[in-house]
Amino acid sequence: MDLGLKGRWALVCAASKGLGRGCAEALAGEGVNLVITARGDEVLQATAAALRAANPHVEVRAVAGDIATPEGRAAALAACPQVDILVNNAGGPPPGDFRDWGREQWLAALEANMLAPIELIKATVDAMAARGFGRVVNITSGSVKAPIDVLGLSNGARSGLTGFVAGVARQPRLAGRNVTINNLLPGAFDTERLRKGWAAAVARSGESVEAVADKRRAAIPAQRFGTAEEFGQICAMLCSAQAGYLTGQNILLDGGAYPGTF
């Protein structure tokens, strides 16, 4: 299916690897020009080169910086001629016990996983509405649906973003002008972040990495971890011309791990 995106411009945050890169790859494959951001310039430039090589018909601009800062956001936005598609993404805050977190840790989590996406939405959606097309996809977490006790920083910040999106996405001046805002909630995907989680579990339990991974995999009805590539394809679908009637939704991608009906 042609998703109707050729020639559009997308800003994809935290796109040098993992799920952000998966989204960038899928959009580039649909003919979307890209501005990709990440904090690490070396890996980001390598990703940009790979995207250009695989998609010589699209333009790819790489802007290193921290999207959680005003300077990082300004640089990314300045590099994009127009933002037709915004993919909000940032590394999740570290796990731990809420008793150990102070104000500084909470503010860092909120800046990266709630306030930065809100600022980018604020900076782009009115221009999208004026042009009659816009897609915003926020990469959040399956923990928004099923909170994980050691991920309290993430639970709090991402749930705040989810509540914000629920209201803004339904504004007629956005939804009525073909601007959609949706959240993608990943479960266990085969990424660097998941593997770092295994390392922490190994340190706690004394089990091998393979045992920890097998136990986690067995708890997923699909009996496997997701891939960044399939995550990106779902993101591209949400950004498609055909998805204009889908907004304000939380799309859970977890291989069936969440046991609830709603």
C-alpha positions as CSV (number, residue, x, y, z in Angstrom):
1,M,0.0,0.0,0.0
2,D,1.2,3.5,-0.8
3,L,1.0,5.4,2.4
4,G,0.8,8.8,0.6
5,L,3.8,10.2,2.3
6,K,6.3,10.8,-0.5
7,G,8.0,14.2,-0.3
8,R,6.8,14.9,3.3
9,W,9.3,16.0,6.0
10,A,9.6,14.2,9.3
11,L,11.5,15.1,12.5
12,V,12.4,11.9,14.3
13,C,13.9,12.2,17.8
14,A,16.4,9.8,19.3
15,A,16.7,8.2,15.9
16,S,20.3,7.0,15.9
17,K,19.4,3.5,17.1
18,G,16.6,1.3,18.6
19,L,12.9,2.2,18.0
20,G,13.6,5.7,16.8
21,R,15.9,4.4,14.1
22,G,13.2,1.8,13.2
23,C,10.7,4.6,12.7
24,A,13.2,6.7,10.6
25,E,13.9,3.7,8.4
26,A,10.3,3.0,7.7
27,L,9.5,6.6,6.9
28,A,12.5,6.9,4.6
29,G,11.3,3.8,2.8
30,E,8.0,5.6,2.2
31,G,9.8,8.5,0.5
32,V,9.8,10.8,3.6
33,N,12.6,13.3,4.0
34,L,14.1,13.2,7.4
35,V,15.7,15.3,10.2
36,I,17.0,12.8,12.8
37,T,18.3,13.7,16.2
38,A,20.3,12.1,19.0
39,R,22.8,13.1,21.6
40,G,25.7,11.0,20.2
41,D,27.0,12.5,17.0
42,E,29.1,9.6,15.8
43,V,26.4,7.0,15.9
44,L,23.9,9.5,14.6
45,Q,26.0,10.3,11.5
46,A,26.5,6.6,10.8
47,T,22.7,6.1,10.9
48,A,22.2,9.1,8.6
49,A,24.7,7.6,6.1
50,A,23.0,4.2,6.2
51,L,19.6,5.9,5.6
52,R,20.9,7.8,2.7
53,A,22.5,4.7,1.2
54,A,19.3,2.7,1.5
55,N,17.1,5.6,0.3
56,P,19.0,7.8,-2.2
57,H,15.7,9.5,-3.3
58,V,15.2,11.1,0.1
59,E,17.1,13.8,2.0
60,V,18.4,13.0,5.4
61,R,19.7,15.7,7.8
62,A,21.4,14.7,11.1
63,V,21.4,17.1,14.0
64,A,23.2,16.1,17.2
65,G,21.8,17.5,20.4
66,D,19.7,16.8,23.5
67,I,16.0,17.1,22.5
68,A,15.2,17.6,26.2
69,T,16.8,21.1,26.1
70,P,15.5,24.2,24.4
71,E,18.8,24.5,22.4
72,G,18.5,20.9,21.1
73,R,14.9,21.4,20.1
74,A,15.6,24.7,18.3
75,A,18.5,23.2,16.3
76,A,16.3,20.2,15.2
77,L,13.4,22.4,14.2
78,A,15.7,24.8,12.3
79,A,17.0,22.0,10.2
80,C,13.5,20.9,9.0
81,P,12.0,23.0,6.2
82,Q,8.6,22.0,7.5
83,V,7.5,19.4,10.0
84,D,4.7,17.2,8.5
85,I,5.5,14.3,10.8
86,L,6.8,14.5,14.3
87,V,8.0,11.4,16.1
88,N,8.7,12.2,19.7
89,N,11.1,9.8,21.4
90,A,13.7,10.0,24.2
91,G,15.6,7.6,26.3
92,G,13.7,6.4,29.3
93,P,14.8,7.4,32.8
94,P,16.7,4.8,34.9
95,P,14.9,2.2,37.1
96,G,15.1,2.3,40.9
97,D,13.2,2.8,44.1
98,F,11.2,6.0,44.4
99,R,12.6,6.5,47.9
100,D,16.0,7.2,46.3
101,W,14.8,9.9,43.8
102,G,15.0,13.6,44.6
103,R,13.6,16.6,42.8
104,E,16.5,16.6,40.3
105,Q,15.7,13.1,39.1
106,W,12.0,13.8,38.7
107,L,12.6,17.0,36.8
108,A,15.0,15.3,34.4
109,A,12.4,12.6,33.7
110,L,9.7,15.2,33.2
111,E,11.9,17.3,30.9
112,A,12.8,14.3,28.6
113,N,9.6,12.3,28.6
114,M,6.8,14.8,29.0
115,L,7.8,18.4,28.6
116,A,10.1,18.1,25.6
117,P,7.4,16.3,23.5
118,I,4.8,18.9,24.6
119,E,7.1,21.7,23.5
120,L,7.7,20.1,20.1
121,I,4.0,19.5,19.6
122,K,3.4,23.1,20.5
123,A,6.0,24.2,18.0
124,T,4.6,22.3,15.1
125,V,0.9,21.4,15.1
126,D,-0.5,24.8,14.2
127,A,1.5,25.0,11.1
128,M,0.5,21.4,10.3
129,A,-3.2,22.5,10.7
130,A,-2.6,25.5,8.4
131,R,-1.3,23.1,5.7
132,G,-4.1,20.6,6.2
133,F,-1.8,17.6,7.1
134,G,0.1,16.6,10.2
135,R,1.0,13.4,12.1
136,V,2.5,13.3,15.6
137,V,3.5,9.9,17.1
138,N,4.8,9.8,20.7
139,I,6.9,6.8,21.6
140,T,6.0,6.2,25.2
141,S,5.9,2.8,27.0
142,G,3.7,-0.2,27.7
143,S,4.2,0.8,31.4
144,V,1.6,3.5,30.8
145,K,-1.0,0.7,30.6
146,A,0.6,-1.6,33.1
147,P,3.0,0.3,35.4
148,I,6.2,-1.4,36.5
149,D,7.2,-0.6,40.1
150,V,10.9,0.1,39.4
151,L,10.1,2.4,36.5
152,G,8.3,5.0,38.6
153,L,10.0,8.0,36.9
154,S,8.9,6.7,33.5
155,N,5.4,5.8,34.7
156,G,4.9,9.3,36.0
157,A,6.4,11.3,33.2
158,R,4.9,9.3,30.3
159,S,1.5,9.1,32.0
160,G,1.5,12.9,32.2
161,L,2.2,13.1,28.4
162,T,-0.6,10.6,27.8
163,G,-3.1,12.7,29.6
164,F,-2.0,15.8,27.8
165,V,-2.3,14.2,24.4
166,A,-5.8,12.9,25.2
167,G,-7.1,16.4,25.4
168,V,-5.0,18.2,22.7
169,A,-5.6,15.5,20.1
170,R,-9.3,16.1,20.2
171,Q,-9.2,19.8,19.6
172,P,-11.3,20.5,16.5
173,R,-8.8,23.0,15.2
174,L,-6.3,20.1,15.0
175,A,-8.3,16.9,14.4
176,G,-10.6,18.9,12.1
177,R,-7.6,20.0,10.0
178,N,-6.2,16.5,9.4
179,V,-3.7,16.7,12.3
180,T,-3.5,13.5,14.4
181,I,-1.7,12.8,17.6
182,N,-1.2,9.2,18.8
183,N,1.0,7.3,21.2
184,L,2.9,4.1,20.5
185,L,3.4,2.0,23.6
186,P,6.2,-0.5,23.2
187,G,6.5,-3.6,25.3
188,A,9.7,-5.8,25.2
189,F,11.6,-5.0,22.0
190,D,15.0,-6.3,21.1
191,T,17.0,-3.1,21.7
192,E,20.0,-1.9,23.7
193,R,17.7,-0.7,26.5
194,L,16.1,-4.1,26.9
195,R,19.6,-5.8,27.1
196,K,20.7,-3.3,29.7
197,G,17.7,-4.3,31.7
198,W,18.8,-7.9,31.5
199,A,22.2,-7.0,32.9
200,A,20.5,-5.4,35.9
201,A,18.4,-8.5,36.4
202,V,21.5,-10.7,36.2
203,A,23.2,-8.6,38.9
204,R,20.2,-9.0,41.2
205,S,19.4,-12.7,40.6
206,G,22.8,-14.2,39.7
207,E,21.2,-16.0,36.7
208,S,22.8,-16.0,33.3
209,V,21.8,-13.5,30.7
210,E,20.4,-16.3,28.6
211,A,18.2,-17.5,31.5
212,V,16.9,-14.0,32.2
213,A,16.1,-13.4,28.5
214,D,14.4,-16.8,28.2
215,K,12.2,-16.1,31.2
216,R,11.2,-12.7,29.9
217,R,10.5,-14.1,26.4
218,A,8.4,-17.0,27.8
219,A,6.1,-14.5,29.6
220,I,5.1,-12.9,26.2
221,P,2.3,-14.7,24.4
222,A,4.0,-14.1,21.0
223,Q,7.0,-16.0,22.5
224,R,9.5,-13.5,21.1
225,F,10.7,-9.9,21.5
226,G,9.6,-7.3,19.0
227,T,11.9,-5.8,16.4
228,A,12.6,-2.2,15.7
229,E,11.7,-2.7,12.1
230,E,8.2,-3.8,12.8
231,F,7.7,-1.0,15.3
232,G,8.8,1.4,12.6
233,Q,6.3,0.0,10.2
234,I,3.4,0.6,12.6
235,C,4.7,4.1,13.2
236,A,4.6,4.7,9.4
237,M,1.1,3.4,9.2
238,L,0.0,5.9,11.9
239,C,1.6,8.7,9.9
240,S,-0.1,7.6,6.6
241,A,-2.6,9.6,4.6
242,Q,-5.0,6.8,5.3
243,A,-4.8,7.3,9.1
244,G,-6.5,10.7,9.3
245,Y,-9.4,9.3,11.3
246,L,-7.3,7.8,14.0
247,T,-6.3,10.2,16.7
248,G,-5.9,10.5,20.5
249,Q,-5.2,6.7,20.8
250,N,-2.7,4.6,22.7
251,I,-1.5,1.8,20.5
252,L,0.1,-1.0,22.6
253,L,2.7,-3.2,20.8
254,D,3.7,-5.9,23.3
255,G,3.1,-9.3,21.7
256,G,0.0,-9.7,23.8
257,A,1.8,-9.3,27.2
258,Y,-0.8,-6.9,28.6
259,P,-3.6,-9.1,30.1
260,G,-6.4,-6.6,30.2
261,T,-9.4,-6.0,28.0
262,F,-9.1,-2.2,27.9
